[in-house]
Amino acid sequence: MTVPRSHPRYESLRIREMVSAGFLSGAVALEGVMAHGRGEAFDYILGEETLLTAKAAIRAAAATLLLSSHPVISVNGNVAALCSKEVVNLSLTSNSKIEVNLFYDSIQRRRIIIGMLYRAGAKEVLGLERHSMIKGLESARRMVSHGIAQADTVVVPLEDGDRTQALINAGKKVITIDLNPLSRTARTASITIVDNITRALPILSDYCKEMKGYHTEQLAEIAEFDNMANLKECVRLIKERLDEYIDA
Amino acid sequence: MTVPRSHPRYESLRIREMVSAGFLSGAVALEGVMAHGRGEAFDYILGEETLLTAKAAIRAAAATLLLSSHPVISVNGNVAALCSKEVVNLSLTSNSKIEVNLFYDSIQRRRIIIGMLYRAGAKEVLGLERHSMIKGLESARRMVSHGIAQADTVVVPLEDGDRTQALINAGKKVITIDLNPLSRTARTASITIVDNITRALPILSDYCKEMKGYHTEQLAEIAEFDNMANLKECVRLIKERLDEYIDA
């Protein structure tokens, strides 16, 4: 499909095409295509823009990453299809490792996704082989590489609630990017960025770059974050938007 | 995937599997898989139940169908994957024709969907051949069979806004089933049922059966319907649900 740049839905349709291409190339599971649709609906309700609440969460996330000793970015098929370059960039600005971890796992999908990340400029991608186990998870995802196993902070964008809970139980800080502010993942994570990953990741990288020279005390202050209060404020903003629709 | 009936997400996961199966069988387009995800998100926000506003819309829709001389149910891949039997049942209770009409059209998909409807018990399915044109539509969908061409009322579940507008412009009454109360389709249709199609269609059939003996005047009164007022009330109910989340 050729969508002209002037089309009002250009950005949304462009992203949709990336997911479709990801499915056809074997990186995105069919369930991931559906999950993208869910994300589209929530983004539509947000007004397809990064809310002030999201910016606050991104700022706290950047400080948290810079304070971490072993930060890791967990990547699945949708993340790779939408933002391989942005993941690589964030790994550089935040000094994080990259690890592939899939809900609908297969060695072939892992390989395809790792290839995408290398083509996007990654120096090292973990996750092809798995030696460690996260307790409290039934699915194949309990098996992880040494990146997530040793991490103190994990960025898990587009994640399922079980895994977020298991990582929290394992004593790790979890930063998630989830367009549904009501999801279990959103409520379980240490920091939830309610935003489209394609908008949020570049901002997160920018904040990491900007704060690189900050003192530890300064970062610790910025990293202080009340996740539930932020989510509630986000839902309040969504309700305001619905009011505009009603009055329109 | 085998999901136990006791699983809290059983119904949603069962429906998801029907869409996946529809994709694998060639009835559902990849874009339809994504669209299902969008519907899931909106249904989640509704609380996955038929709201009172939806019941009111369904009642008006039933009366409108019974008052129509040439009602037609337009079916696409997602509708066939989710409710072929319910479509056949509604065609009997409302004396409506069935016509296949696809956004991502191909003769092969049309054939697959027509086959599904015949297997579900349909006596006649239109749409394989197209002789007529709906004005004001750019896409392949402007071509229709004589069912939609001659219809005075068209049920268009899971529809795009352009087509709804074109059918309205052609002087037809349009009944849509759309989980997004803010969509252009929802705002354009004569009657919008904001509900999951798998819940709404059986209720619509039941109302048609129940009202079969009603007088024309009685039906005309029930068919009187303020669509925008109903949509606004629906959005108000959604906002109330969001409040419960905030307070939870």
Boltz contact constraints between the chains, C-beta under 6 A:
constraints:
  - contact:
      token1: [A, 20]
      token2: [B, 30]
      max_distance: 6.0
  - contact:
      token1: [A, 30]
      token2: [B, 20]
      max_distance: 6.0
  - contact:
      token1: [A, 33]
      token2: [B, 33]
      max_distance: 6.0
  - contact:
      token1: [A, 33]
      token2: [B, 34]
      max_distance: 6.0
  - contact:
      token1: [A, 34]
      token2: [B, 33]
      max_distance: 6.0
  - contact:
      token1: [A, 34]
      token2: [B, 36]
      max_distance: 6.0
  - contact:
      token1: [A, 34]
      token2: [B, 37]
      max_distance: 6.0
  - contact:
      token1: [A, 36]
      token2: [B, 34]
      max_distance: 6.0
  - contact:
      token1: [A, 37]
      token2: [B, 34]
      max_distance: 6.0
  - contact:
      token1: [A, 37]
      token2: [B, 37]
      max_distance: 6.0
  - contact:
      token1: [A, 37]
      token2: [B, 38]
      max_distance: 6.0
  - contact:
      token1: [A, 38]
      token2: [B, 37]
      max_distance: 6.0
  - contact:
      token1: [A, 38]
      token2: [B, 40]
      max_distance: 6.0
  - contact:
      token1: [A, 38]
      token2: [B, 41]
      max_distance: 6.0
  - contact:
      token1: [A, 40]
      token2: [B, 38]
      max_distance: 6.0
  - contact:
      token1: [A, 41]
      token2: [B, 38]
      max_distance: 6.0
  - contact:
      token1: [A, 41]
      token2: [B, 41]
      max_distance: 6.0
  - contact:
      token1: [A, 41]
      token2: [B, 42]
      max_distance: 6.0
  - contact:
      token1: [A, 42]
      token2: [B, 41]
      max_distance: 6.0
  - contact:
      token1: [A, 182]
      token2: [B, 245]
      max_distance: 6.0
  - contact:
      token1: [A, 232]
      token2: [B, 246]
      max_distance: 6.0
  - contact:
      token1: [A, 235]
      token2: [B, 242]
      max_distance: 6.0
  - contact:
      token1: [A, 235]
      token2: [B, 246]
      max_distance: 6.0
  - contact:
      token1: [A, 239]
      token2: [B, 239]
      max_distance: 6.0
  - contact:
      token1: [A, 239]
      token2: [B, 242]
      max_distance: 6.0
  - contact:
      token1: [A, 242]
      token2: [B, 235]
      max_distance: 6.0
  - contact:
      token1: [A, 242]
      token2: [B, 239]
      max_distance: 6.0
  - contact:
      token1: [A, 245]
      token2: [B, 182]
      max_distance: 6.0
  - contact:
      token1: [A, 246]
      token2: [B, 232]
      max_distance: 6.0
  - contact:
      token1: [A, 246]
      token2: [B, 235]
      max_distance: 6.0
